[in-house]
């Protein structure tokens, strides 16, 4: 079982950030294939580890459905560089394409992180999560304040409404949570952490620290716990 991200994987990602063109990529395709295999093997180990603690994750989830391809879709982007400078995996019952709570692993030199929660919920799920916060906001507040979570993770607040969502007032006791557009928590992991012999343990520990937060979201969208 692969238990870490290879330093060679980080080296490849650093190099492609400086040489993001097809000619360089083809000349270094073997380096890419090694990095890609390392990422898939590591993601597989993460899936197996999560299956032991999260009943929403099965060990037989195909890793091929979880990892993101390195090729960029440039059709509607002003940035025409052909390759991503990171590798990632979305882990859920539907791999990387779930409309629901999931885990995410991002590998990028100096910018690696893990995250858990529900990114940009669809309209019905967003309404359900906000309703659950309205009814049981104190429970979510306790989860976020618990040292198991608060000392190791942070609630992402990058996307937030300027005004209260429809149906809620500015003086709601949990208006700061109701105004979120996404409900995710994250933790930065240094290159040296992911490439250490126990890199896998660091990722799984971080995901466990987000687990009760993720369960709150499962319950909010009507998924049985």
N, C-alpha and C positions, 0 to 999 in steps of 0.2 A: 504494500500500500504506500502510495506517495504521500508524504507527510509535510511537504513544504513546497513553496514556489522556488524554482531554481534561480540562482543568481544569473544564469545564462538567459533566463526568460526576461528578467529585468534589463539585462544588457541589450537584448534584441529590441525591446520596447523603447529604450533610450535611443538606440540607433535609428529606428524607423521614424522617430519623432524628428530626427535631423535629416532623414533621407526619404521623405514620404513621396516616392514615385515608383512607378511600375518597373523601371529598369533596375533600380537598386533592389527592389523586392525579389525579382526573379533571380538576381545574382546571389541573393542570400536566402533563397527559399528553404534550404535545409535548416538554417537557423530558425526560420519561422515554424517549420514542421515540428522541430524539437520543442519550441516554446508552446505551440498549440497542444501538443501531446501532454506536456507537463501540466498545462492548465486543465485539460480534460481529466487527467488522472487525479489531480488535486480536487477538482469539483466533484468527482465520483466519490472520493474519500469523505468530502463534506456531506454529501447526500447520505452516505451510509451512517455517518456519525449522527446526523440530525434525525434519522429514522429511529434512533434509539431513545430520543427524548421528546419528539414532536409527533403526535399521532396523525397529523396532517401530511407528514412526509413519509413516503415509502421508499425502501431501499432499491426498489426496481424501477424508479423513475429514470428513463433513459437520459444519460448525461448529454447526449446529442441534442435533446430538446431544451437543455438548460443553458448551454454556453452560447454566447453571442459571436457571430462571425466577425472577422477583422475587417471585412470589406465594407466600406461606407456606401450608403445610398446618396449619391450626389445630384440626383435629378432635380431636386428643388432647393438646393443649397448653393450659396455663393462660394462656399469653400469646396473646391473641387479636388482636394487631396484625396487619393483613393483609399487610404487605409486609416483605421482607428489607431490611436497610439496607446491603447489599453486593451485588456482582456477582461471579460466579465461573464458572470453566470447568474441567472435568475432561477431560484429553486423553489418550486411549488408543485402541487399535484399536476399542473399543466405545464411544467417547465418554466420557460421565460415569458410565456404569453398568457398568464393568468389574470383575470379580472377579480382580484381578491388579495388577501394578505399573503406575503411571500418573504423570502430571504434574498439578499443580493450580495454578491462578492465582486469587488472591483479591484483589479490589479493594474497598477500604473506607477512607474517610478516616482516616489515622493508623494503620491496622491492616492495610495491604496486605502480602501475602507470596506467595511461590511455594513449592511443595513437590513432592517426588518420592518415590516409594516405594509401599508397599502399606499402605493404611489398613484396620485391622480385618480381617485375612484370614479367609476362611472356614475352617472347622475343618480340612479336609484340607490346605489350603495353609499354615495356621499350623503344623501338625505338620511339614510338609515344610521350612519355613523354619528351624524349630528344629533339625531333624535336620541341615540343611546347616551351621548354626552349630556344632552338636556336632562334625561332621566337619571343617569348614573355618573354624572361628571365627577362626583367626589371619589368614586372608585378609580377612575382613570387618574385623577390627581394623586391619589395614594400610590398607584403603580409608578407614576413618574417621580414621585418623591422618595420612593423606597431606595435605600442605599445600593441594593443589588443593581438597580437601574441607574440611578442618578450619579453614582461615582464612576461609572464606566461608559455610559452612553449619553447621547444628547438627542433631544427631540428636534427634528429638523423644522426650521421656521422660515425657510427661503421663500415659500409661496404662501402668502397670506392675503386675505381680502382687506381692502382699505375700510370697508364698512361692514357692519354685521350682516350675516346672510339673511335672506328673506325669512321672516317668521320669528326672528330673535332680536332682542334689544341690546343696546350697548351696555346696559347695566347687568346683563346676565353674569352670574358668578364665574362662569367658565367661558366667557366670550373670547378669550385668547385662544382657546382650543377650537371653538366653533368656527372661527375665522380661517382656520387652516384649510388649504386646498388639497394637501397631501398629508397623510398620517404615517410618517416614517421616523425611525430612530437610527442613528448611525454611530460608528466608532472608527476613528482613524487607526490604521495599523502601519507601522513603518516597514520599509523594505527588509530591514534586518529581522523584524518579527516574523514576517511571512517566509523568509528564507532560512530561518532557524530550524533545527531538527524537530522542534515542537510547534511549528507554524500552524499545523492543523488544529492542535489543541487551543491555540490562541483564537482561531476563527470560531470554533465550536463553543468556546467559553463566552465569547462576545454574543453569539446568537442565543445562548441560554439566558444571558442577561436581558435580552429583549423579549423573551418568550411570553411573559405575562402580558406585556403590551400587545403582542401579536394576538394572543388569545382574546383580549378585549375586543379587537377588531373582528375576529372570527364570529364572536357572539353578536356583535353589532349588526353584521350583515346576514345573520340568521343561520350560520353554520354551527352545527351541534358540537359542543365541546365534550 
